[in-house]
């Protein structure tokens, strides 16, 4: 991994056309990341999605959430999914994608128009559902990718396109693998 400088807003905005060309109805799963502990990531070729645990072995359940009154894990925030084209732009090198903190990186249009809350995606033998909880960058995102990257993903257009990604929950357990194709489903 080389020293990577943070992109400027102008450089980030220059990537919007490529991002907008993301597939609408099906997309390839490019990366699976299990967060085993705070700031510890494990890159997986295959993962298990579980109804109560999310990505098996991920710290989602034990880490908890500031979005719940008691600090327990938020049931609608089991999975964080980010568009592969967005992270490729922001991170600049695939070896840095995992720093975003998301578990699944999908080459698919995650915009509110294309994948509104309630949309289900079949992925491997599992099915996940997009949830309404917003997914926004945090101070770690700024540290890793720069202030302009945070402003870019959290801009009005960034929020509309869900550039920072979406939250999802498992509605049918199963196995997922890098290279699997996610498809919109009614089931």
DAFENJO-V45511 format. One record per run of one state. SS is the DSSP state (alpha for helix, beta for strand, coil for the rest). FROM is the first residue (numbers start at 0). LEN is the number of residues. If there is no record, write none. Layout:
[[SS & FROM & LEN] [SS & FROM & LEN]]
This chain:
[[coil & 0 & 8] [alpha & 8 & 5] [coil & 13 & 2] [alpha & 15 & 5] [coil & 20 & 5] [beta & 25 & 12] [coil & 37 & 2] [beta & 39 & 5] [coil & 44 & 1] [beta & 45 & 5] [coil & 50 & 3] [beta & 53 & 2] [coil & 55 & 4] [alpha & 59 & 4] [coil & 63 & 11] [alpha & 74 & 3] [coil & 77 & 1] [beta & 78 & 5] [alpha & 83 & 8] [coil & 91 & 2] [alpha & 93 & 7] [coil & 100 & 3] [beta & 103 & 4] [coil & 107 & 12] [beta & 119 & 4] [coil & 123 & 2] [beta & 125 & 5] [coil & 130 & 8] [alpha & 138 & 7] [coil & 145 & 1] [alpha & 146 & 8] [coil & 154 & 1] [alpha & 155 & 5] [coil & 160 & 5] [beta & 165 & 7] [coil & 172 & 1] [beta & 173 & 4] [coil & 177 & 3] [beta & 180 & 5] [coil & 185 & 2]]
